[in-house]
């Protein structure tokens, strides 16, 4: 299930996680802590972001439903580790894993996807894609020649998802 007809623009993340509780429980979850959430039925959960970011709330909301393995991702392992610490304090029985994922670099995206594809857990049940950049003061190019804003928000995320689906 990828949508919930009762949800709308004012629906809280905890309500969405509760609505999908049966899908979340005992699933491997890869969550990305970011600006928006897209729920896709694939087979795991993943998140990225820092503990002060509103986006990290989706990690907490999903973890409240007892997934088997939230995989927390981000370009800054320090920020992701801070989110993991909060989750471990709040939900000590929910194991977590950190994955370094820098969406700005296609090589880094390919490396992260290869790492996930090599995990013993062979599926991702829930993929929450909600990382993104905005308001970058100066035009900055990625190593692949894209504007960083574009590389992170679109092709990097698209590439990561497609490499997981192979």
TORLUMVO-319445 format. One record per atom (N, C-alpha, C): x, y, z; residue number from 1. Coordinates in nm, 2 decimals. Example, Ala and Ser with C-alpha at 12.3 -4.5 7.8 and 13.67 -1.06 7.14 Angstrom:
2
@xx->1.32&yy->-0.57&zz->0.78&pos->1
@xx->1.23&yy->-0.45&zz->0.78&pos->1
@xx->1.32&yy->-0.33&zz->0.78&pos->1
@xx->1.28&yy->-0.22&zz->0.71&pos->2
@xx->1.37&yy->-0.11&zz->0.71&pos->2
@xx->1.29&yy->0.00&zz->0.79&pos->2
//
This chain:
166
@xx->0.08&yy->-0.12&zz->0.00&pos->1
@xx->0.00&yy->0.00&zz->0.00&pos->1
@xx->0.09&yy->0.12&zz->0.00&pos->1
@xx->0.07&yy->0.22&zz->-0.09&pos->2
@xx->0.15&yy->0.34&zz->-0.10&pos->2
@xx->0.07&yy->0.46&zz->-0.07&pos->2
@xx->-0.06&yy->0.46&zz->-0.04&pos->3
@xx->-0.13&yy->0.58&zz->-0.01&pos->3
@xx->-0.24&yy->0.54&zz->0.09&pos->3
@xx->-0.29&yy->0.65&zz->0.15&pos->4
@xx->-0.39&yy->0.63&zz->0.25&pos->4
@xx->-0.49&yy->0.75&zz->0.23&pos->4
@xx->-0.61&yy->0.71&zz->0.18&pos->5
@xx->-0.71&yy->0.81&zz->0.14&pos->5
@xx->-0.75&yy->0.91&zz->0.25&pos->5
@xx->-0.73&yy->0.87&zz->0.38&pos->6
@xx->-0.77&yy->0.96&zz->0.49&pos->6
@xx->-0.66&yy->1.06&zz->0.52&pos->6
@xx->-0.55&yy->1.05&zz->0.46&pos->7
@xx->-0.44&yy->1.14&zz->0.49&pos->7
@xx->-0.45&yy->1.27&zz->0.40&pos->7
@xx->-0.41&yy->1.38&zz->0.45&pos->8
@xx->-0.41&yy->1.50&zz->0.38&pos->8
@xx->-0.29&yy->1.59&zz->0.42&pos->8
@xx->-0.30&yy->1.71&zz->0.37&pos->9
@xx->-0.18&yy->1.80&zz->0.40&pos->9
@xx->-0.16&yy->1.83&zz->0.55&pos->9
@xx->-0.26&yy->1.81&zz->0.63&pos->10
@xx->-0.24&yy->1.84&zz->0.77&pos->10
@xx->-0.23&yy->1.72&zz->0.86&pos->10
@xx->-0.21&yy->1.60&zz->0.79&pos->11
@xx->-0.19&yy->1.48&zz->0.86&pos->11
@xx->-0.05&yy->1.47&zz->0.92&pos->11
@xx->-0.04&yy->1.44&zz->1.05&pos->12
@xx->0.08&yy->1.43&zz->1.12&pos->12
@xx->0.16&yy->1.30&zz->1.08&pos->12
@xx->0.29&yy->1.30&zz->1.09&pos->13
@xx->0.37&yy->1.19&zz->1.05&pos->13
@xx->0.34&yy->1.07&zz->1.14&pos->13
@xx->0.32&yy->1.09&zz->1.27&pos->14
@xx->0.28&yy->0.98&zz->1.36&pos->14
@xx->0.15&yy->0.91&zz->1.32&pos->14
@xx->0.06&yy->0.99&zz->1.26&pos->15
@xx->-0.07&yy->0.93&zz->1.22&pos->15
@xx->-0.05&yy->0.85&zz->1.09&pos->15
@xx->0.04&yy->0.89&zz->1.01&pos->16
@xx->0.07&yy->0.81&zz->0.89&pos->16
@xx->0.14&yy->0.68&zz->0.93&pos->16
@xx->0.24&yy->0.69&zz->1.02&pos->17
@xx->0.31&yy->0.57&zz->1.06&pos->17
@xx->0.21&yy->0.47&zz->1.13&pos->17
@xx->0.11&yy->0.52&zz->1.21&pos->18
@xx->0.01&yy->0.44&zz->1.27&pos->18
@xx->-0.08&yy->0.38&zz->1.17&pos->18
@xx->-0.11&yy->0.45&zz->1.06&pos->19
@xx->-0.20&yy->0.40&zz->0.96&pos->19
@xx->-0.14&yy->0.28&zz->0.88&pos->19
@xx->0.00&yy->0.29&zz->0.88&pos->20
@xx->0.07&yy->0.18&zz->0.81&pos->20
@xx->0.14&yy->0.09&zz->0.90&pos->20
@xx->0.09&yy->0.08&zz->1.03&pos->21
@xx->0.16&yy->0.00&zz->1.13&pos->21
@xx->0.18&yy->-0.14&zz->1.09&pos->21
@xx->0.08&yy->-0.20&zz->1.03&pos->22
@xx->0.09&yy->-0.34&zz->0.99&pos->22
@xx->0.20&yy->-0.36&zz->0.89&pos->22
@xx->0.22&yy->-0.27&zz->0.80&pos->23
@xx->0.32&yy->-0.27&zz->0.70&pos->23
@xx->0.46&yy->-0.25&zz->0.76&pos->23
@xx->0.47&yy->-0.17&zz->0.87&pos->24
@xx->0.60&yy->-0.13&zz->0.93&pos->24
@xx->0.65&yy->-0.24&zz->1.03&pos->24
@xx->0.56&yy->-0.30&zz->1.10&pos->25
@xx->0.60&yy->-0.39&zz->1.21&pos->25
@xx->0.68&yy->-0.51&zz->1.15&pos->25
@xx->0.79&yy->-0.53&zz->1.21&pos->26
@xx->0.88&yy->-0.64&zz->1.17&pos->26
@xx->0.93&yy->-0.64&zz->1.03&pos->26
@xx->0.94&yy->-0.52&zz->0.97&pos->27
@xx->0.99&yy->-0.51&zz->0.84&pos->27
@xx->1.13&yy->-0.44&zz->0.85&pos->27
@xx->1.21&yy->-0.47&zz->0.75&pos->28
@xx->1.34&yy->-0.40&zz->0.74&pos->28
@xx->1.31&yy->-0.27&zz->0.67&pos->28
@xx->1.34&yy->-0.16&zz->0.73&pos->29
@xx->1.30&yy->-0.03&zz->0.68&pos->29
@xx->1.42&yy->0.06&zz->0.65&pos->29
@xx->1.42&yy->0.12&zz->0.54&pos->30
@xx->1.52&yy->0.22&zz->0.50&pos->30
@xx->1.46&yy->0.35&zz->0.50&pos->30
@xx->1.50&yy->0.45&zz->0.58&pos->31
@xx->1.44&yy->0.58&zz->0.59&pos->31
@xx->1.53&yy->0.69&zz->0.56&pos->31
@xx->1.49&yy->0.79&zz->0.49&pos->32
@xx->1.56&yy->0.91&zz->0.45&pos->32
@xx->1.50&yy->1.02&zz->0.52&pos->32
@xx->1.56&yy->1.09&zz->0.61&pos->33
@xx->1.50&yy->1.20&zz->0.68&pos->33
@xx->1.52&yy->1.32&zz->0.59&pos->33
@xx->1.42&yy->1.38&zz->0.54&pos->34
@xx->1.43&yy->1.49&zz->0.45&pos->34
@xx->1.30&yy->1.58&zz->0.45&pos->34
@xx->1.27&yy->1.64&zz->0.34&pos->35
@xx->1.17&yy->1.74&zz->0.33&pos->35
@xx->1.03&yy->1.68&zz->0.31&pos->35
@xx->1.02&yy->1.58&zz->0.24&pos->36
@xx->0.88&yy->1.52&zz->0.22&pos->36
@xx->0.90&yy->1.37&zz->0.23&pos->36
@xx->0.79&yy->1.30&zz->0.25&pos->37
@xx->0.79&yy->1.15&zz->0.26&pos->37
@xx->0.71&yy->1.09&zz->0.15&pos->37
@xx->0.77&yy->0.99&zz->0.09&pos->38
@xx->0.70&yy->0.91&zz->-0.01&pos->38
@xx->0.71&yy->0.76&zz->0.04&pos->38
@xx->0.60&yy->0.70&zz->0.05&pos->39
@xx->0.60&yy->0.56&zz->0.10&pos->39
@xx->0.60&yy->0.47&zz->-0.02&pos->39
@xx->0.70&yy->0.38&zz->-0.03&pos->40
@xx->0.70&yy->0.28&zz->-0.14&pos->40
@xx->0.72&yy->0.14&zz->-0.09&pos->40
@xx->0.64&yy->0.05&zz->-0.13&pos->41
@xx->0.65&yy->-0.09&zz->-0.09&pos->41
@xx->0.76&yy->-0.16&zz->-0.17&pos->41
@xx->0.87&yy->-0.17&zz->-0.11&pos->42
@xx->0.98&yy->-0.24&zz->-0.17&pos->42
@xx->1.03&yy->-0.35&zz->-0.07&pos->42
@xx->1.09&yy->-0.33&zz->0.04&pos->43
@xx->1.12&yy->-0.42&zz->0.15&pos->43
@xx->1.23&yy->-0.38&zz->0.25&pos->43
@xx->1.22&yy->-0.28&zz->0.33&pos->44
@xx->1.31&yy->-0.23&zz->0.43&pos->44
@xx->1.28&yy->-0.08&zz->0.46&pos->44
@xx->1.34&yy->0.00&zz->0.56&pos->45
@xx->1.32&yy->0.14&zz->0.58&pos->45
@xx->1.44&yy->0.22&zz->0.59&pos->45
@xx->1.45&yy->0.34&zz->0.54&pos->46
@xx->1.57&yy->0.42&zz->0.56&pos->46
@xx->1.54&yy->0.57&zz->0.58&pos->46
@xx->1.63&yy->0.64&zz->0.65&pos->47
@xx->1.61&yy->0.78&zz->0.70&pos->47
@xx->1.74&yy->0.86&zz->0.69&pos->47
@xx->1.74&yy->0.99&zz->0.67&pos->48
@xx->1.86&yy->1.07&zz->0.69&pos->48
@xx->1.83&yy->1.21&zz->0.74&pos->48
@xx->1.93&yy->1.27&zz->0.81&pos->49
@xx->1.91&yy->1.40&zz->0.87&pos->49
@xx->1.97&yy->1.41&zz->1.01&pos->49
@xx->1.96&yy->1.53&zz->1.07&pos->50
@xx->2.01&yy->1.55&zz->1.21&pos->50
@xx->1.90&yy->1.55&zz->1.31&pos->50
@xx->1.93&yy->1.54&zz->1.44&pos->51
@xx->1.83&yy->1.53&zz->1.54&pos->51
@xx->1.74&yy->1.65&zz->1.56&pos->51
@xx->1.79&yy->1.77&zz->1.52&pos->52
@xx->1.71&yy->1.89&zz->1.53&pos->52
@xx->1.63&yy->1.92&zz->1.41&pos->52
@xx->1.64&yy->1.84&zz->1.31&pos->53
@xx->1.57&yy->1.86&zz->1.19&pos->53
@xx->1.43&yy->1.80&zz->1.21&pos->53
@xx->1.33&yy->1.87&zz->1.16&pos->54
@xx->1.19&yy->1.82&zz->1.17&pos->54
@xx->1.18&yy->1.69&zz->1.09&pos->54
@xx->1.27&yy->1.68&zz->0.99&pos->55
@xx->1.26&yy->1.56&zz->0.90&pos->55
@xx->1.30&yy->1.43&zz->0.98&pos->55
@xx->1.38&yy->1.44&zz->1.09&pos->56
@xx->1.41&yy->1.32&zz->1.17&pos->56
@xx->1.29&yy->1.27&zz->1.24&pos->56
@xx->1.19&yy->1.34&zz->1.25&pos->57
@xx->1.06&yy->1.29&zz->1.32&pos->57
@xx->1.01&yy->1.17&zz->1.25&pos->57
@xx->1.03&yy->1.16&zz->1.12&pos->58
@xx->0.97&yy->1.04&zz->1.05&pos->58
@xx->1.04&yy->0.92&zz->1.09&pos->58
@xx->1.17&yy->0.93&zz->1.13&pos->59
@xx->1.25&yy->0.81&zz->1.19&pos->59
@xx->1.18&yy->0.77&zz->1.32&pos->59
@xx->1.15&yy->0.86&zz->1.40&pos->60
@xx->1.08&yy->0.83&zz->1.53&pos->60
@xx->0.95&yy->0.78&zz->1.51&pos->60
@xx->0.87&yy->0.83&zz->1.42&pos->61
@xx->0.73&yy->0.78&zz->1.39&pos->61
@xx->0.73&yy->0.64&zz->1.34&pos->61
@xx->0.82&yy->0.61&zz->1.25&pos->62
@xx->0.83&yy->0.47&zz->1.20&pos->62
@xx->0.88&yy->0.38&zz->1.31&pos->62
@xx->0.98&yy->0.42&zz->1.38&pos->63
@xx->1.04&yy->0.33&zz->1.49&pos->63
@xx->0.94&yy->0.30&zz->1.60&pos->63
@xx->0.84&yy->0.38&zz->1.62&pos->64
@xx->0.74&yy->0.36&zz->1.72&pos->64
@xx->0.65&yy->0.24&zz->1.68&pos->64
@xx->0.66&yy->0.20&zz->1.55&pos->65
@xx->0.58&yy->0.08&zz->1.50&pos->65
@xx->0.66&yy->-0.05&zz->1.50&pos->65
@xx->0.78&yy->-0.05&zz->1.57&pos->66
@xx->0.87&yy->-0.17&zz->1.58&pos->66
@xx->0.91&yy->-0.23&zz->1.45&pos->66
@xx->0.97&yy->-0.16&zz->1.36&pos->67
@xx->1.03&yy->-0.22&zz->1.24&pos->67
@xx->1.14&yy->-0.31&zz->1.28&pos->67
@xx->1.17&yy->-0.41&zz->1.20&pos->68
@xx->1.28&yy->-0.50&zz->1.23&pos->68
@xx->1.42&yy->-0.44&zz->1.22&pos->68
@xx->1.44&yy->-0.35&zz->1.12&pos->69
@xx->1.57&yy->-0.28&zz->1.11&pos->69
@xx->1.55&yy->-0.15&zz->1.03&pos->69
@xx->1.54&yy->-0.04&zz->1.10&pos->70
@xx->1.55&yy->0.09&zz->1.03&pos->70
@xx->1.70&yy->0.12&zz->0.99&pos->70
@xx->1.72&yy->0.15&zz->0.87&pos->71
@xx->1.85&yy->0.18&zz->0.81&pos->71
@xx->1.85&yy->0.34&zz->0.80&pos->71
@xx->1.93&yy->0.40&zz->0.87&pos->72
@xx->1.94&yy->0.55&zz->0.87&pos->72
@xx->2.05&yy->0.60&zz->0.78&pos->72
@xx->2.01&yy->0.68&zz->0.68&pos->73
@xx->2.11&yy->0.72&zz->0.59&pos->73
@xx->2.13&yy->0.88&zz->0.59&pos->73
@xx->2.25&yy->0.92&zz->0.54&pos->74
@xx->2.28&yy->1.06&zz->0.53&pos->74
@xx->2.42&yy->1.08&zz->0.48&pos->74
@xx->2.45&yy->1.20&zz->0.44&pos->75
@xx->2.58&yy->1.23&zz->0.39&pos->75
@xx->2.67&yy->1.26&zz->0.51&pos->75
@xx->2.61&yy->1.30&zz->0.63&pos->76
@xx->2.69&yy->1.32&zz->0.75&pos->76
@xx->2.66&yy->1.21&zz->0.85&pos->76
@xx->2.75&yy->1.12&zz->0.87&pos->77
@xx->2.73&yy->1.01&zz->0.96&pos->77
@xx->2.72&yy->1.06&zz->1.11&pos->77
@xx->2.78&yy->1.18&zz->1.14&pos->78
@xx->2.77&yy->1.24&zz->1.27&pos->78
@xx->2.62&yy->1.28&zz->1.30&pos->78
@xx->2.56&yy->1.34&zz->1.20&pos->79
@xx->2.42&yy->1.38&zz->1.22&pos->79
@xx->2.33&yy->1.26&zz->1.23&pos->79
@xx->2.35&yy->1.16&zz->1.14&pos->80
@xx->2.27&yy->1.04&zz->1.15&pos->80
@xx->2.29&yy->0.96&zz->1.28&pos->80
@xx->2.42&yy->0.96&zz->1.33&pos->81
@xx->2.44&yy->0.89&zz->1.46&pos->81
@xx->2.37&yy->0.96&zz->1.57&pos->81
@xx->2.35&yy->1.09&zz->1.56&pos->82
@xx->2.27&yy->1.17&zz->1.66&pos->82
@xx->2.13&yy->1.12&zz->1.66&pos->82
@xx->2.07&yy->1.10&zz->1.54&pos->83
@xx->1.93&yy->1.05&zz->1.53&pos->83
@xx->1.93&yy->0.91&zz->1.58&pos->83
@xx->2.03&yy->0.83&zz->1.55&pos->84
@xx->2.03&yy->0.69&zz->1.60&pos->84
@xx->2.03&yy->0.69&zz->1.75&pos->84
@xx->2.11&yy->0.77&zz->1.81&pos->85
@xx->2.12&yy->0.78&zz->1.96&pos->85
@xx->1.98&yy->0.81&zz->2.02&pos->85
@xx->1.91&yy->0.90&zz->1.96&pos->86
@xx->1.77&yy->0.93&zz->2.01&pos->86
@xx->1.68&yy->0.81&zz->1.99&pos->86
@xx->1.69&yy->0.74&zz->1.88&pos->87
@xx->1.61&yy->0.62&zz->1.86&pos->87
@xx->1.64&yy->0.51&zz->1.96&pos->87
@xx->1.77&yy->0.49&zz->1.98&pos->88
@xx->1.81&yy->0.39&zz->2.08&pos->88
@xx->1.76&yy->0.42&zz->2.22&pos->88
@xx->1.76&yy->0.55&zz->2.26&pos->89
@xx->1.71&yy->0.59&zz->2.39&pos->89
@xx->1.56&yy->0.57&zz->2.40&pos->89
@xx->1.49&yy->0.60&zz->2.29&pos->90
@xx->1.34&yy->0.60&zz->2.29&pos->90
@xx->1.29&yy->0.46&zz->2.26&pos->90
@xx->1.35&yy->0.39&zz->2.17&pos->91
@xx->1.31&yy->0.25&zz->2.13&pos->91
@xx->1.43&yy->0.15&zz->2.14&pos->91
@xx->1.47&yy->0.12&zz->2.26&pos->92
@xx->1.59&yy->0.03&zz->2.28&pos->92
@xx->1.58&yy->-0.10&zz->2.22&pos->92
@xx->1.46&yy->-0.15&zz->2.19&pos->93
@xx->1.45&yy->-0.29&zz->2.13&pos->93
@xx->1.44&yy->-0.28&zz->1.98&pos->93
@xx->1.45&yy->-0.17&zz->1.92&pos->94
@xx->1.46&yy->-0.15&zz->1.77&pos->94
@xx->1.60&yy->-0.14&zz->1.73&pos->94
@xx->1.65&yy->-0.24&zz->1.66&pos->95
@xx->1.79&yy->-0.23&zz->1.61&pos->95
@xx->1.80&yy->-0.12&zz->1.50&pos->95
@xx->1.91&yy->-0.06&zz->1.48&pos->96
@xx->1.93&yy->0.03&zz->1.37&pos->96
@xx->2.06&yy->0.01&zz->1.30&pos->96
@xx->2.07&yy->0.06&zz->1.18&pos->97
@xx->2.20&yy->0.05&zz->1.10&pos->97
@xx->2.22&yy->0.19&zz->1.03&pos->97
@xx->2.34&yy->0.24&zz->1.03&pos->98
@xx->2.37&yy->0.36&zz->0.96&pos->98
@xx->2.44&yy->0.34&zz->0.83&pos->98
@xx->2.39&yy->0.41&zz->0.73&pos->99
@xx->2.45&yy->0.40&zz->0.59&pos->99
@xx->2.49&yy->0.54&zz->0.55&pos->99
@xx->2.61&yy->0.56&zz->0.51&pos->100
@xx->2.65&yy->0.69&zz->0.45&pos->100
@xx->2.60&yy->0.70&zz->0.31&pos->100
@xx->2.52&yy->0.80&zz->0.28&pos->101
@xx->2.47&yy->0.82&zz->0.15&pos->101
@xx->2.48&yy->0.96&zz->0.11&pos->101
@xx->2.56&yy->0.99&zz->0.02&pos->102
@xx->2.58&yy->1.13&zz->-0.03&pos->102
@xx->2.52&yy->1.14&zz->-0.17&pos->102
@xx->2.40&yy->1.19&zz->-0.18&pos->103
@xx->2.33&yy->1.20&zz->-0.31&pos->103
@xx->2.39&yy->1.29&zz->-0.41&pos->103
@xx->2.49&yy->1.37&zz->-0.37&pos->104
@xx->2.55&yy->1.47&zz->-0.46&pos->104
@xx->2.64&yy->1.40&zz->-0.56&pos->104
@xx->2.70&yy->1.28&zz->-0.52&pos->105
@xx->2.79&yy->1.21&zz->-0.61&pos->105
@xx->2.74&yy->1.08&zz->-0.65&pos->105
@xx->2.73&yy->1.06&zz->-0.78&pos->106
@xx->2.68&yy->0.93&zz->-0.84&pos->106
@xx->2.76&yy->0.81&zz->-0.79&pos->106
@xx->2.90&yy->0.83&zz->-0.78&pos->107
@xx->2.98&yy->0.72&zz->-0.73&pos->107
@xx->2.95&yy->0.69&zz->-0.59&pos->107
@xx->2.93&yy->0.79&zz->-0.51&pos->108
@xx->2.89&yy->0.76&zz->-0.37&pos->108
@xx->2.75&yy->0.69&zz->-0.36&pos->108
@xx->2.66&yy->0.73&zz->-0.45&pos->109
@xx->2.53&yy->0.67&zz->-0.45&pos->109
@xx->2.54&yy->0.52&zz->-0.49&pos->109
@xx->2.62&yy->0.50&zz->-0.59&pos->110
@xx->2.64&yy->0.36&zz->-0.64&pos->110
@xx->2.70&yy->0.28&zz->-0.53&pos->110
@xx->2.80&yy->0.33&zz->-0.46&pos->111
@xx->2.87&yy->0.26&zz->-0.35&pos->111
@xx->2.77&yy->0.23&zz->-0.23&pos->111
@xx->2.68&yy->0.33&zz->-0.20&pos->112
@xx->2.59&yy->0.30&zz->-0.09&pos->112
@xx->2.48&yy->0.20&zz->-0.13&pos->112
@xx->2.44&yy->0.20&zz->-0.26&pos->113
@xx->2.34&yy->0.10&zz->-0.31&pos->113
@xx->2.40&yy->-0.04&zz->-0.31&pos->113
@xx->2.53&yy->-0.04&zz->-0.35&pos->114
@xx->2.60&yy->-0.17&zz->-0.35&pos->114
@xx->2.61&yy->-0.23&zz->-0.21&pos->114
@xx->2.64&yy->-0.14&zz->-0.11&pos->115
@xx->2.64&yy->-0.18&zz->0.03&pos->115
@xx->2.51&yy->-0.24&zz->0.08&pos->115
@xx->2.40&yy->-0.17&zz->0.05&pos->116
@xx->2.27&yy->-0.21&zz->0.08&pos->116
@xx->2.23&yy->-0.35&zz->0.02&pos->116
@xx->2.27&yy->-0.36&zz->-0.11&pos->117
@xx->2.24&yy->-0.48&zz->-0.19&pos->117
@xx->2.32&yy->-0.60&zz->-0.14&pos->117
@xx->2.43&yy->-0.57&zz->-0.06&pos->118
@xx->2.51&yy->-0.68&zz->-0.01&pos->118
@xx->2.46&yy->-0.72&zz->0.14&pos->118
@xx->2.37&yy->-0.64&zz->0.19&pos->119
@xx->2.32&yy->-0.68&zz->0.33&pos->119
@xx->2.26&yy->-0.82&zz->0.33&pos->119
@xx->2.26&yy->-0.88&zz->0.45&pos->120
@xx->2.20&yy->-1.01&zz->0.46&pos->120
@xx->2.05&yy->-1.00&zz->0.45&pos->120
@xx->1.99&yy->-0.89&zz->0.49&pos->121
@xx->1.85&yy->-0.87&zz->0.47&pos->121
@xx->1.83&yy->-0.84&zz->0.32&pos->121
@xx->1.76&yy->-0.92&zz->0.25&pos->122
@xx->1.75&yy->-0.91&zz->0.10&pos->122
@xx->1.64&yy->-0.82&zz->0.05&pos->122
@xx->1.57&yy->-0.76&zz->0.13&pos->123
@xx->1.46&yy->-0.68&zz->0.08&pos->123
@xx->1.44&yy->-0.55&zz->0.16&pos->123
@xx->1.38&yy->-0.45&zz->0.10&pos->124
@xx->1.35&yy->-0.33&zz->0.17&pos->124
@xx->1.19&yy->-0.32&zz->0.16&pos->124
@xx->1.13&yy->-0.32&zz->0.27&pos->125
@xx->0.98&yy->-0.31&zz->0.27&pos->125
@xx->0.92&yy->-0.17&zz->0.26&pos->125
@xx->0.99&yy->-0.08&zz->0.32&pos->126
@xx->0.94&yy->0.06&zz->0.31&pos->126
@xx->1.06&yy->0.15&zz->0.28&pos->126
@xx->1.05&yy->0.23&zz->0.18&pos->127
@xx->1.15&yy->0.33&zz->0.14&pos->127
@xx->1.09&yy->0.47&zz->0.15&pos->127
@xx->1.14&yy->0.55&zz->0.25&pos->128
@xx->1.10&yy->0.68&zz->0.27&pos->128
@xx->1.20&yy->0.78&zz->0.21&pos->128
@xx->1.17&yy->0.84&zz->0.11&pos->129
@xx->1.26&yy->0.93&zz->0.04&pos->129
@xx->1.22&yy->1.08&zz->0.07&pos->129
@xx->1.30&yy->1.14&zz->0.16&pos->130
@xx->1.27&yy->1.28&zz->0.19&pos->130
@xx->1.39&yy->1.36&zz->0.22&pos->130
@xx->1.50&yy->1.34&zz->0.16&pos->131
@xx->1.61&yy->1.43&zz->0.17&pos->131
@xx->1.61&yy->1.53&zz->0.06&pos->131
@xx->1.67&yy->1.64&zz->0.08&pos->132
@xx->1.67&yy->1.74&zz->-0.02&pos->132
@xx->1.75&yy->1.87&zz->0.02&pos->132
@xx->1.79&yy->1.94&zz->-0.08&pos->133
@xx->1.86&yy->2.07&zz->-0.05&pos->133
@xx->1.78&yy->2.18&zz->-0.11&pos->133
@xx->1.79&yy->2.30&zz->-0.05&pos->134
@xx->1.73&yy->2.42&zz->-0.11&pos->134
@xx->1.81&yy->2.54&zz->-0.06&pos->134
@xx->1.78&yy->2.65&zz->-0.12&pos->135
@xx->1.84&yy->2.78&zz->-0.08&pos->135
@xx->1.99&yy->2.78&zz->-0.07&pos->135
@xx->2.06&yy->2.72&zz->-0.16&pos->136
@xx->2.20&yy->2.72&zz->-0.17&pos->136
@xx->2.25&yy->2.86&zz->-0.22&pos->136
@xx->2.33&yy->2.93&zz->-0.14&pos->137
@xx->2.36&yy->3.07&zz->-0.18&pos->137
@xx->2.43&yy->3.09&zz->-0.31&pos->137
@xx->2.52&yy->3.00&zz->-0.34&pos->138
@xx->2.60&yy->3.01&zz->-0.46&pos->138
@xx->2.58&yy->2.89&zz->-0.55&pos->138
@xx->2.59&yy->2.91&zz->-0.68&pos->139
@xx->2.58&yy->2.80&zz->-0.77&pos->139
@xx->2.70&yy->2.71&zz->-0.75&pos->139
@xx->2.68&yy->2.59&zz->-0.71&pos->140
@xx->2.79&yy->2.49&zz->-0.69&pos->140
@xx->2.76&yy->2.37&zz->-0.77&pos->140
@xx->2.86&yy->2.31&zz->-0.84&pos->141
@xx->2.84&yy->2.19&zz->-0.92&pos->141
@xx->2.89&yy->2.07&zz->-0.84&pos->141
@xx->2.82&yy->1.96&zz->-0.87&pos->142
@xx->2.86&yy->1.83&zz->-0.81&pos->142
@xx->2.98&yy->1.78&zz->-0.89&pos->142
@xx->3.05&yy->1.67&zz->-0.84&pos->143
@xx->3.16&yy->1.61&zz->-0.91&pos->143
@xx->3.11&yy->1.56&zz->-1.05&pos->143
@xx->2.98&yy->1.53&zz->-1.07&pos->144
@xx->2.93&yy->1.48&zz->-1.19&pos->144
@xx->2.88&yy->1.60&zz->-1.28&pos->144
@xx->2.90&yy->1.72&zz->-1.24&pos->145
@xx->2.87&yy->1.84&zz->-1.33&pos->145
@xx->2.73&yy->1.89&zz->-1.32&pos->145
@xx->2.65&yy->1.84&zz->-1.22&pos->146
@xx->2.52&yy->1.90&zz->-1.20&pos->146
@xx->2.52&yy->2.00&zz->-1.09&pos->146
@xx->2.43&yy->2.09&zz->-1.10&pos->147
@xx->2.41&yy->2.19&zz->-0.98&pos->147
@xx->2.38&yy->2.10&zz->-0.86&pos->147
@xx->2.44&yy->2.13&zz->-0.75&pos->148
@xx->2.42&yy->2.04&zz->-0.63&pos->148
@xx->2.28&yy->2.02&zz->-0.59&pos->148
@xx->2.20&yy->2.13&zz->-0.60&pos->149
@xx->2.06&yy->2.12&zz->-0.57&pos->149
@xx->1.99&yy->2.02&zz->-0.65&pos->149
@xx->2.01&yy->2.02&zz->-0.78&pos->150
@xx->1.95&yy->1.93&zz->-0.87&pos->150
@xx->2.00&yy->1.78&zz->-0.85&pos->150
@xx->2.14&yy->1.77&zz->-0.83&pos->151
@xx->2.20&yy->1.64&zz->-0.81&pos->151
@xx->2.14&yy->1.57&zz->-0.69&pos->151
@xx->2.12&yy->1.64&zz->-0.58&pos->152
@xx->2.07&yy->1.58&zz->-0.46&pos->152
@xx->1.93&yy->1.55&zz->-0.46&pos->152
@xx->1.85&yy->1.64&zz->-0.51&pos->153
@xx->1.70&yy->1.63&zz->-0.51&pos->153
@xx->1.64&yy->1.54&zz->-0.61&pos->153
@xx->1.71&yy->1.52&zz->-0.72&pos->154
@xx->1.65&yy->1.44&zz->-0.83&pos->154
@xx->1.73&yy->1.32&zz->-0.88&pos->154
@xx->1.84&yy->1.34&zz->-0.96&pos->155
@xx->1.91&yy->1.22&zz->-1.01&pos->155
@xx->1.97&yy->1.13&zz->-0.91&pos->155
@xx->2.03&yy->1.19&zz->-0.80&pos->156
@xx->2.09&yy->1.11&zz->-0.70&pos->156
@xx->1.99&yy->1.02&zz->-0.63&pos->156
@xx->1.88&yy->1.07&zz->-0.59&pos->157
@xx->1.77&yy->1.00&zz->-0.53&pos->157
@xx->1.71&yy->0.89&zz->-0.63&pos->157
@xx->1.69&yy->0.93&zz->-0.75&pos->158
@xx->1.64&yy->0.84&zz->-0.85&pos->158
@xx->1.74&yy->0.73&zz->-0.88&pos->158
@xx->1.86&yy->0.76&zz->-0.89&pos->159
@xx->1.97&yy->0.65&zz->-0.91&pos->159
@xx->1.97&yy->0.55&zz->-0.79&pos->159
@xx->1.97&yy->0.61&zz->-0.67&pos->160
@xx->1.97&yy->0.52&zz->-0.55&pos->160
@xx->1.85&yy->0.42&zz->-0.55&pos->160
@xx->1.73&yy->0.48&zz->-0.57&pos->161
@xx->1.61&yy->0.39&zz->-0.57&pos->161
@xx->1.62&yy->0.29&zz->-0.68&pos->161
@xx->1.66&yy->0.32&zz->-0.80&pos->162
@xx->1.67&yy->0.23&zz->-0.91&pos->162
@xx->1.78&yy->0.12&zz->-0.89&pos->162
@xx->1.89&yy->0.16&zz->-0.82&pos->163
@xx->1.99&yy->0.06&zz->-0.80&pos->163
@xx->1.94&yy->-0.04&zz->-0.69&pos->163
@xx->1.86&yy->0.00&zz->-0.60&pos->164
@xx->1.80&yy->-0.09&zz->-0.50&pos->164
@xx->1.70&yy->-0.19&zz->-0.56&pos->164
@xx->1.64&yy->-0.14&zz->-0.66&pos->165
@xx->1.53&yy->-0.22&zz->-0.73&pos->165
@xx->1.59&yy->-0.33&zz->-0.82&pos->165
@xx->1.72&yy->-0.32&zz->-0.86&pos->166
@xx->1.77&yy->-0.41&zz->-0.95&pos->166
@xx->1.78&yy->-0.55&zz->-0.89&pos->166
//
